[in-house]
Amino acid sequence: MTDKAIAKRIKQYRKQSGLTQLALAEKMGVDSNTISRLENSKHLPSLETAESLARVFGVTVTDILGR
């Protein structure tokens, strides 16, 4: 899966969850700049970050990273 597809999915899940970048960052215990970088394809999530995103969104890591 491409970096842009992963970024798009993260943003989509965040918006579906009704969270701002700041609110998501706070739930995950990361800086809001981290969320911005993820959503703008500047950074790929580590496995730990992908797991944290999946927990917050109630989806699987595969849903976050694609197949």
N, C-alpha and C positions, 0 to 999 in steps of 0.2 A: 504494500500500500504506500502511496506517496505521502510525503510530509504534509502537503496541502490537504489531502483527504483526511488525515488524522486531525489536523488543525481545525478543519471545517466541522468534523464530528464533535470535537471537544466544545466548540462554540455552540453548536446546535444543542447538545445535551445541557450545557449551562443555561441557555435561554429557555429551553423546555422546563428546566427546573426552577425558573424564575429567579435566578441568582445573578448578581452583578459579578464582575471579575473580582472585586474586593471581597464580596461575601463568600465566593468560592474559595478564594485564597485563605480567608480566615478559617473556613471549615477544614481546610487541608493543612493549615499550619505553615503556609508558605507566603512569600511576598507576592503582592498583586502583579508585580512586574513578571513574575514567573508565569502567571496565567496569560498575560499579554503576549509573552514570547511564544508560548505554546500555541495560542490562537492565531499568531501571525507567521507560523512556520519557521520561526527563528531558532526553535529548540524542540527536539523530540522528547517526549516524556520517558523517563527511566521506568523500569518495571515497577519500582516502588511508587512513583508518581501515578502511573497508569492504574495501579491497584487502588490508590487513594481516590482517584477520579471515579473509578468504577463503583467504589463504596458509596461515595457521595451521590452519584447519579442512579444507583440501584441497577447497574448493568454489569456485564462481564468485561474483563480486560480485553477480550476478543472484540467486543462491541466498540471499545475505545480505539484499539489499534487496527482493526480490520482483519480480514482473513488473508 
